[in-house]
């Protein structure tokens, strides 16, 4: 049976890893927006640039998999 202290430790570790993952993701997204010579929001929302949306989505998925693999060990 799972002890309450083990559950608390696992919950705290999960919250720490979520916070670290979100920070890394936010920094990477800021870098992507600074590197591109155009407004990503304008291209996707106003100009309906589907190809750019697919590329940005792929980058987000790839980064998420890398973060998950790093956390999982």
N, C-alpha and C positions, 0 to 999 in steps of 0.2 A: 504494500500500500504506500502511496506517495505521501511523504511527510510534508507538513505545511511549510517548514523552513526551506525544503528543497523547491517547492512550488514558488515561494517568494524569491529565492535566488534565481530561478529560471525566468521569472517574470521581469525582474530587474535587469538581468542580462539581455533579455529580449528588447526591452525598452532602450537600453544603451545602444544595442546594435541597430535598432530602427533609427535612432537619432543620428548615429554616425553615418548610416546609409543615406539618410535624407540630406545631411550636410554635404556629403560627397556628390550626391546627385545634383544638388542646387549649385554647387561650385562648377561642376561640369557643364550644366546648362548655361550658367553665366558666361563661361568661357566660349561656348558655342555661339551665343548671341553676340559676343564682342568680336569674335574672329570673322564672322560673316560680314561682308561689305554692304548688306542690305537688311531691312527689317524683316525678321522671320514672321512676326505677327501679321504684318501687312501682306506679305507674300501668301501666307496660308489663308488668312481670313478674307481679305479684300480681293486679291487676285486669284483665289481658288487654285493655288499651285499644289496640285495633288502629289507631284513627284517630290517636292520639298517636304511635304508632310510625311510621306513614306520614309524618306531618308532620316528625318528627325525622329520619327517613331522607331526606326531601326537602331539609331544611336541610343535612344532611351532604353530599349530592350537589351541591347548589348551591354550597356553600363549596368543595368539591373542584374543581369546574369553574372557579371564580373563581381559585383558587390556581394551577391548571394553566395557565390563560390568562395570568396574571401572570408565571409562570416562563417560559412559551414565548415571550412577547413579542409 
